[in-house]
């Protein structure tokens, strides 16, 4: 794979990447431990639901809140254990809430058509177009070519290009796309770096994985948990967090964490000193020449890409004054529709995107969004959020900084073993009343938890990019645990500081 010419053929699937390394992680979904967890979760979910509903009667809790609590436990267990597909579990509110008279069917199903669902669809259509035209390859190779031949700078180039792409396309797709480039560089390096060869391989694989996760934090569409946060906040408090507002805290966090990560990987984790890569520049130059000139489709996607990004950033303070009613979802939909209209330049005279391309949309994640929005709505309408807040009043004695630090740390390490999207979806409605009880603005804890969910660096199961990097065959589990634990601690402290010191002034709360 590393020796092949880089082009469309190098855009491998996740399955291909994992098979290339011939490595199965201890968290392989097909392992006996995973199968046992699914079996236990499958039966314990509805069993605990029944116990809570019929045998447990919390004091001062309304019937509706009691039902929502029981349903949430059932859904959370199935999400954590993946007893059945996450998307299927996310359909349970549609069944249970109307039957148990918590929410009418119309109110429940409306959550699955939430405006943020369509923001995600528009953003993902852009991502599909970027990948389809090969624009991501051009961006990545040009960044890496400009970083020189020092191993430390090559890794920085990989991290910057991976992080930038992950701001706009999924972290999984970004990691899968960058891995073949990494393999090519490693292939060039083999036999020329002496004692640095093993260090470079490990540092490069981890750099790709970590940067893919970190980059997604920077923008609303970078990773699904960010959109879940925005949706929950809008449903519970009728507060709209704009693309620009998130960018003002997400982008600085991503930049600082990326640079710290690079410094740690190349100087402490896997010291590379002043080692250089012989032939690395030639390899990148060769790949760049094979790309040729930008195609018509690439140019069109580049224009749409830039215009959408600019529109998202200036919408709240400029565009909305000119076009009342314009929001981030409408911008995403305009961009998505335009990609179906703009010509691709191919002989068949089709648009850049065809309806067949829409089949690549992650419909399972979209349903997960809907389930999360339905849970958030039920927490608010049933009074469960208020009940939880009243029982958490004692947290105020810890101090605001300590409460934020504790929540961020819990979510960070929890997401090492569970889906970050599922973690955020089930925990955000709970955090709101906890924040109020501790005397904190709810958005502080909720934003901190959301960012922490994308910073699981320690385990292969922490994020899809971690699994992809581990599947390369160049890493041992202890490499990830040792390096990832340090990065987890750094990210926890950094997120806590950004929330505590910057979020309030940036968002005016």
C-alpha positions in Angstrom: 0.0 0.0 0.0 2.8 2.4 0.9 4.4 2.0 -2.5 1.4 2.7 -4.6 0.8 6.0 -6.4 -1.3 8.3 -4.4 -4.6 9.1 -5.9 -8.2 7.9 -5.8 -7.0 4.3 -5.2 -5.3 5.3 -2.0 -8.5 6.5 -0.4 -8.9 3.2 1.4 -11.7 2.1 3.7 -11.4 1.6 7.4 -11.7 -2.1 6.9 -8.8 -2.1 4.5 -6.6 -0.1 6.8 -7.3 -2.5 9.7 -6.7 -5.5 7.6 -3.4 -4.1 6.4 -2.0 -4.1 9.8 -3.2 -7.6 10.7 -3.9 -6.4 14.2 -7.0 -6.9 16.3 -7.4 -4.7 19.3 -8.5 -5.9 22.7 -11.6 -4.0 22.0 -12.4 -5.7 18.8 -16.2 -5.9 18.5 -15.9 -9.5 17.5 -13.9 -10.5 20.7 -15.4 -12.7 23.3 -15.3 -9.9 25.9 -17.3 -7.6 23.6 -19.9 -10.3 22.8 -20.3 -11.0 26.5 -20.7 -7.2 27.2 -23.4 -7.1 24.5 -25.3 -10.0 26.0 -25.2 -8.6 29.5 -26.2 -5.2 28.3 -29.0 -6.6 26.2 -30.8 -8.1 29.2 -29.7 -5.7 31.9 -31.0 -2.7 30.0 -34.8 -3.6 30.0 -34.4 -5.4 33.4 -33.1 -2.3 35.2 -35.7 -0.2 33.4 -38.5 -2.5 34.8 -36.9 -2.4 38.3 -36.6 1.4 38.3 -40.1 1.8 37.0 -42.0 -0.6 39.2 -39.9 -1.1 42.3 -38.1 2.2 42.9 -40.0 5.3 43.8 -37.7 8.3 44.3 -39.0 11.0 46.7 -40.5 14.2 45.3 -40.2 13.0 41.7 -43.1 13.3 39.2 -44.4 10.2 37.4 -43.1 11.6 34.1 -39.6 12.3 35.5 -39.6 8.8 37.0 -40.4 7.2 33.6 -37.8 9.3 31.8 -35.1 8.3 34.3 -36.0 4.6 33.7 -35.9 5.0 30.0 -32.6 6.9 30.1 -31.0 4.0 32.1 -32.2 1.5 29.5 -31.0 3.5 26.6 -27.6 4.4 28.2 -26.8 0.7 29.0 -27.6 -0.3 25.4 -25.5 2.6 24.1 -22.5 1.8 26.3 -22.5 -1.9 25.6 -23.7 -1.6 22.0 -26.1 -4.4 22.7 -27.8 -3.5 19.5 -26.7 -0.9 16.9 -26.6 2.5 18.4 -28.9 3.9 15.8 -31.5 1.3 16.6 -31.3 2.0 20.3 -31.9 5.7 19.5 -35.3 4.8 18.2 -36.6 3.7 21.6 -37.9 7.1 22.6 -40.3 7.0 19.7 -41.7 3.8 21.1 -41.5 4.4 24.8 -42.3 8.0 25.4 -45.7 8.1 23.7 -46.7 4.7 25.2 -45.7 5.7 28.7 -47.4 9.1 28.2 -44.2 11.2 28.6 -44.2 13.0 25.3 -46.7 12.8 22.5 -45.6 11.1 19.3 -45.4 14.3 17.4 -43.2 16.0 19.9 -40.9 13.0 20.1 -40.5 12.5 16.4 -39.9 16.2 15.8 -36.5 15.8 17.6 -35.3 13.5 14.8 -35.9 16.4 12.3 -34.1 18.9 14.4 -32.4 21.8 12.4 -29.0 20.6 13.6 -29.6 17.2 11.9 -29.8 19.1 8.6 -26.7 21.2 9.5 -24.8 17.9 9.9 -26.2 16.6 6.6 -25.1 19.7 4.8 -21.6 19.6 6.3 -21.3 15.9 5.4 -22.3 16.5 1.8 -19.4 19.0 1.7 -17.1 16.3 3.1 -18.3 13.8 0.5 -17.6 16.3 -2.3 -14.1 17.1 -0.9 -13.2 13.4 -0.8 -14.9 12.5 -4.2 -12.9 15.2 -6.0 -9.6 14.4 -4.3 -9.3 17.9 -2.9 -8.3 16.5 0.5 -5.3 14.9 -1.0 -4.1 18.1 -2.6 -4.5 20.0 0.6 -2.7 17.5 2.7 0.2 17.0 0.3 0.8 20.7 -0.2 1.0 21.3 3.5 3.4 18.4 4.1 5.6 19.5 1.2 6.2 22.8 2.8 7.4 21.5 6.2 10.9 20.4 5.1 12.7 17.1 5.8 13.3 17.2 9.6 11.3 14.4 11.2 9.8 16.8 13.8 8.7 19.1 11.0 7.3 16.3 8.9 5.2 15.2 11.9 4.0 18.8 12.4 3.0 18.9 8.8 1.0 15.8 9.1 -0.7 17.1 12.2 -1.6 20.5 10.7 -3.0 18.9 7.5 -4.9 16.2 9.4 -6.2 18.7 11.9 -7.3 21.2 9.2 -9.2 18.5 7.3 -10.8 17.2 10.4 -12.3 20.6 11.0 -14.5 20.0 8.0 -14.8 16.2 7.4 -15.1 13.4 9.9 -12.2 12.5 12.0 -12.5 8.8 10.8 -12.4 9.8 7.1 -9.5 12.1 7.8 -7.4 9.4 9.6 -8.2 6.9 6.9 -7.1 9.3 4.2 -3.9 10.4 5.9 -2.7 6.9 6.8 -1.6 5.9 3.2 0.5 9.1 3.1 2.0 8.2 6.4 2.8 4.7 5.2 4.5 6.1 2.1 6.8 8.3 4.3 7.6 5.4 6.6 8.4 3.3 3.5 10.8 6.0 2.3 12.3 6.3 5.8 12.9 2.5 6.3 16.6 1.8 6.6 17.7 5.4 6.6 16.9 6.6 10.1 18.7 3.9 12.2 17.7 4.2 15.8 15.0 6.8 14.9 13.0 4.5 12.6 10.8 2.9 15.3 10.3 6.2 17.1 9.3 7.9 13.9 6.8 5.2 13.0 5.1 5.4 16.4 5.1 9.1 16.6 3.7 9.5 13.1 0.8 7.1 13.7 -0.1 8.7 17.0 0.2 12.2 15.4 -2.3 11.3 12.7 -4.8 9.8 15.3 -4.5 12.6 17.8 -4.6 15.4 15.2 -7.8 13.9 13.6 -9.5 14.0 17.0 -8.2 17.5 18.0 -9.1 19.1 14.7 -12.7 18.1 15.0 -13.0 20.1 18.2 -12.4 23.4 16.3 -15.7 23.7 14.4 -19.3 22.8 15.0 -19.3 20.3 12.0 -15.9 18.8 12.9 -17.3 16.1 15.1 -20.9 15.0 15.9 -20.7 15.6 19.7 -20.4 19.4 19.0 -23.7 19.4 17.2 -25.4 17.4 19.9 -24.3 20.0 22.4 -25.7 22.9 20.3 -29.0 21.0 19.9 -29.4 20.2 23.6 -28.7 23.8 24.5 -31.2 25.1 22.1 -33.9 22.6 23.2 -33.4 23.1 26.9 -32.6 26.8 27.1 -33.6 28.2 23.7 -30.1 29.5 23.3 -28.4 29.3 19.9 -24.7 28.7 19.9 -23.4 29.9 16.5 -20.6 28.5 14.4 -18.5 31.6 15.3 -19.2 31.2 19.0 -18.0 27.6 19.0 -15.0 28.5 16.8 -13.9 31.2 19.3 -13.3 28.6 21.9 -12.8 25.4 19.8 -10.2 26.7 17.5 -7.8 28.1 20.2 -8.2 24.8 22.1 -7.4 22.8 19.0 -4.3 24.9 18.1 -2.8 24.9 21.7 -3.5 21.2 22.2 -2.1 20.3 18.7 1.2 22.2 19.4 1.5 20.7 22.9 0.8 17.2 21.4 3.5 17.7 18.7 6.0 18.9 21.2 5.3 16.0 23.6 5.4 13.4 20.8 8.6 14.5 19.2 10.6 15.6 22.3 9.4 13.4 25.2 7.2 10.5 24.0 9.4 9.6 21.0 12.5 11.9 20.9 13.5 12.6 17.3 16.1 15.4 18.0 17.5 16.7 14.7 17.0 13.6 12.6 16.1 14.2 8.9 14.3 12.1 6.3 16.3 11.4 3.2 14.0 11.2 0.2 11.0 12.5 2.0 10.8 15.7 0.0 11.2 13.8 -3.3 8.4 11.4 -2.4 6.0 14.3 -1.7 7.1 16.2 -4.8 6.5 13.1 -6.8 3.0 12.7 -5.4 2.3 16.4 -6.0 3.3 16.1 -9.6 1.0 13.1 -10.1 -1.9 15.2 -8.8 -1.5 17.6 -11.8 -3.6 20.7 -12.2 -6.8 21.2 -10.2 -9.7 19.8 -12.0 -12.9 21.8 -12.6 -14.7 19.8 -9.9 -11.9 20.5 -7.4 -12.1 24.3 -8.2 -15.8 24.3 -7.7 -15.7 22.4 -4.4 -12.9 24.7 -3.2 -15.1 27.8 -3.9 -18.1 26.2 -2.1 -15.9 25.1 0.8 -14.5 28.6 1.3 -17.8 30.4 0.9 -19.5 28.1 3.4 -16.8 28.5 6.0 -16.8 32.3 5.6 -20.6 32.4 5.7 -20.6 30.4 8.9 -18.0 32.6 10.6 -19.6 36.0 9.6 -23.3 35.0 9.8 -24.0 36.1 13.3 -22.6 39.6 13.1 -23.0 40.5 9.4 -25.1 38.2 7.2 -28.0 37.9 9.5 -28.4 41.7 9.4 -28.6 41.6 5.6 -30.7 38.4 5.5 -32.9 38.0 8.5 -33.7 34.4 9.3 -30.4 33.0 7.9 -28.8 30.5 10.2 -26.0 27.9 10.1 -28.4 25.1 8.9 -29.6 27.1 5.9 -26.0 27.9 4.9 -25.2 24.2 5.1 -28.3 23.3 3.0 -27.5 26.0 0.4 -23.9 24.6 0.1 -25.2 21.0 -0.2 -27.8 21.8 -2.9 -25.2 23.8 -4.9 -22.9 20.8 -4.9 -25.6 18.8 -6.7 -25.9 21.6 -9.3 -22.4 22.7 -10.1 -20.9 20.7 -13.0 -18.2 18.1 -12.3 -16.6 18.5 -15.7 -17.1 14.8 -16.4 -18.3 13.6 -19.9 -21.6 12.5 -18.4 -22.5 16.1 -17.5 -23.5 15.4 -14.0 -23.2 17.6 -10.9 -20.3 17.2 -8.5 -22.5 15.2 -6.3 -25.2 12.7 -7.4 -28.0 11.3 -5.4 -26.1 8.0 -5.2 -23.4 9.9 -3.2 -26.1 10.8 -0.6 -26.1 7.1 0.2 -22.8 7.7 2.0 -24.4 9.9 4.6 -24.1 8.4 8.1 -27.8 7.8 8.6 -27.0 5.9 11.8 -25.4 9.0 13.4 -28.3 11.1 12.2 -30.7 8.8 14.1 -28.5 9.0 17.2 -28.8 12.8 17.0 -32.5 12.4 17.0 -32.5 10.1 20.0 -30.3 12.5 21.9 -32.6 15.4 21.2 -35.6 13.5 22.3 -33.9 12.6 25.6 -33.0 16.2 26.2 -36.5 17.4 25.5 -37.9 14.8 27.9 -35.5 15.8 30.7 -36.8 19.3 30.5 -40.5 18.7 30.0 -40.8 16.0 32.7 -39.0 17.9 35.4 -36.2 15.3 35.7 -33.5 18.0 35.1 -34.9 20.1 38.0 -35.0 17.0 40.3 -31.4 16.1 39.6 -30.3 19.7 40.2 -31.9 19.8 43.6 -30.0 16.7 44.6 -26.7 18.1 43.4 -26.8 21.3 45.4 -23.9 20.1 47.6 -21.5 20.4 44.7 -21.3 24.1 45.2 -18.8 23.6 48.1 -16.2 22.2 45.7 -15.7 25.5 43.9 -16.4 26.2 40.2 -13.0 25.3 38.9 -13.0 22.0 40.7 -16.5 21.1 39.5 -15.5 21.8 35.9 -12.3 19.8 36.3 -14.1 16.8 37.8 -16.8 16.7 35.0 -14.2 17.1 32.2 -12.0 14.3 33.7 -15.0 11.9 34.1 -16.2 12.4 30.6 -12.6 12.2 29.2 -11.9 8.8 30.7 -15.4 7.5 30.2 -15.1 8.1 26.4 -12.0 5.9 26.3 -14.4 2.9 26.6 -17.6 4.2 25.1 -18.7 6.0 21.9 -18.0 9.7 22.4 -21.2 10.6 20.6 -23.3 8.3 22.8 -21.5 9.6 25.9 -22.3 13.2 25.1 -25.8 12.4 24.1 -26.6 10.7 27.4 -24.7 13.0 29.8 -25.5 16.5 28.6 -29.1 16.7 29.8 -27.8 15.5 33.3 -25.0 18.1 33.4 -27.4 21.1 33.0 -29.1 20.7 36.4 -25.8 19.8 38.1 -24.3 23.0 36.8 -27.2 25.0 38.2 -26.9 23.3 41.6 -23.1 24.1 41.7 -23.9 27.8 40.8 -22.4 27.5 37.3 -23.9 28.5 34.0 -25.0 25.2 32.5 -23.2 25.9 29.2 -19.9 25.8 31.0 -20.1 22.2 32.1 -21.9 21.1 28.9 -19.3 22.7 26.6 -16.4 21.3 28.7 -17.9 17.8 28.6 -18.4 18.0 24.9 -14.8 19.0 24.2 -13.5 16.4 26.6 -15.5 13.6 24.7 -13.3 14.2 21.6 -10.0 14.0 23.6 -9.8 10.3 24.4 -6.1 9.6 23.5 -5.3 6.6 25.6 -7.1 3.5 24.3 -7.7 2.1 20.8 -11.4 2.2 21.5 -11.2 5.9 22.6 -11.9 7.3 19.1 -12.1 5.8 15.6 -8.7 7.5 14.7 -7.1 5.7 17.6 -8.3 2.4 16.3 -7.1 3.1 12.8 -3.7 4.1 14.0 -3.4 1.0 16.3 -4.5 -1.1 13.3 -1.4 0.0 11.4 0.7 -2.6 13.3 3.3 0.0 14.3 2.0 0.5 17.8 1.7 -1.5 21.0 -1.2 -1.0 23.4 1.3 0.3 26.0 2.5 2.9 23.5 -1.0 4.3 23.4 -1.7 4.0 27.1 1.6 5.7 28.1 1.4 8.5 25.6 -2.4 8.9 25.7 -2.6 9.2 29.5 -0.3 12.2 29.4 -2.3 13.8 26.6 -5.6 13.0 28.5 -4.3 14.9 31.6 -3.1 17.8 29.4 -6.4 18.1 27.6 -8.4 17.9 30.9 -6.4 20.8 32.4 -6.5 22.8 29.2 -10.2 22.4 28.6 -11.0 23.3 32.2 -8.9 26.5 31.9 -10.5 27.5 28.6 -14.0 26.9 30.0 -13.3 28.7 33.3 -11.4 31.7 32.0 -12.5 32.2 28.4 -15.9 30.8 27.7 -17.8 33.3 29.8 -16.2 36.4 28.1 -16.3 34.9 24.6 -20.0 33.9 24.9 -21.2 36.7 27.1 -22.3 34.4 30.0 
